């Protein structure tokens, strides 16, 4: 198998999601969405991440999303929001 890093657009589609109403950690704002996002560049290339900047009730299977990054200390987390 030939594996290498390749730049990607950061665009994808929601293939599955859950709306969580339990604050599993202090400071966690509920409800929040955890989704599986498939990137447009490759079928099967998927991220497990949060959908942000969107009402959880507006998230749909097939919804187009784009990556946004959130910095927590020295780590940048890839999150997704609805595409414009």
C-alpha positions as CSV (number, residue, x, y, z in Angstrom):
1,X,0.0,0.0,0.0
2,X,1.4,3.4,-1.0
3,X,0.5,5.9,1.7
4,X,1.4,9.6,1.5
5,X,0.0,12.9,2.7
6,X,-2.0,15.0,0.2
7,X,-3.6,18.4,0.5
8,X,-7.4,18.4,0.7
9,X,-10.1,21.1,0.2
10,X,-11.7,20.7,3.6
11,X,-15.1,20.2,2.0
12,X,-17.2,17.2,2.8
13,X,-20.7,15.8,3.5
14,X,-22.3,14.5,6.7
15,X,-22.7,10.7,6.4
16,X,-24.0,10.2,10.0
17,X,-24.4,12.2,13.1
18,X,-25.8,12.2,16.7
19,X,-27.1,15.1,18.7
20,X,-25.8,14.8,22.3
21,X,-27.7,16.3,25.2
22,X,-25.4,15.1,28.0
23,X,-22.5,17.3,29.2
24,X,-19.9,14.6,29.5
25,X,-17.2,17.0,30.6
26,X,-17.2,20.3,32.7
27,X,-17.8,23.3,30.5
28,X,-19.3,21.3,27.6
29,X,-22.2,23.2,26.1
30,X,-25.2,21.0,25.1
31,X,-26.7,20.1,22.8
32,X,-23.8,19.4,20.5
33,X,-23.4,17.4,17.3
34,X,-20.8,14.6,16.7
35,X,-20.7,13.7,13.0
36,X,-18.9,11.4,10.5
37,X,-17.9,13.6,7.6
38,X,-16.7,12.2,4.3
39,X,-14.3,14.4,2.5
40,X,-15.1,15.1,-1.2
41,X,-11.7,14.1,-2.4
42,X,-12.1,10.4,-1.7
43,X,-14.9,8.0,-1.0
44,X,-14.3,6.5,2.4
45,X,-12.0,9.2,3.7
46,X,-13.9,10.2,6.8
47,X,-13.5,12.3,9.9
48,X,-15.2,12.0,13.3
49,X,-15.7,15.5,14.4
50,X,-18.2,18.1,15.7
51,X,-20.5,20.2,13.6
52,X,-20.3,23.8,14.9
53,X,-21.9,27.2,14.3
54,X,-25.2,25.5,13.4
55,X,-28.4,24.7,15.2
56,X,-28.2,20.9,15.9
57,X,-31.7,20.5,14.5
58,X,-30.5,21.9,11.1
59,X,-27.9,19.1,10.6
60,X,-28.9,16.6,8.0
61,X,-27.4,13.5,6.3
62,X,-25.8,14.7,3.1
63,X,-25.4,18.2,4.3
64,X,-22.4,19.9,2.8
65,X,-19.8,21.1,5.3
66,X,-16.4,22.8,5.4
67,X,-13.6,22.5,7.9
68,X,-12.9,25.2,10.5
69,X,-10.2,25.0,13.1
70,X,-10.4,25.6,16.9
71,X,-7.3,26.2,18.9
72,X,-7.2,24.7,22.4
73,X,-3.9,25.5,24.0
74,X,-1.2,24.4,21.4
75,X,-3.6,22.0,19.5
76,X,-5.7,22.9,16.5
77,X,-8.9,20.8,16.2
78,X,-10.6,20.3,12.8
79,X,-14.3,20.9,13.2
80,X,-16.9,21.4,10.5
81,X,-19.7,23.9,9.8
82,X,-22.4,24.2,7.2
83,X,-21.1,25.2,3.7
84,X,-22.3,28.5,2.4
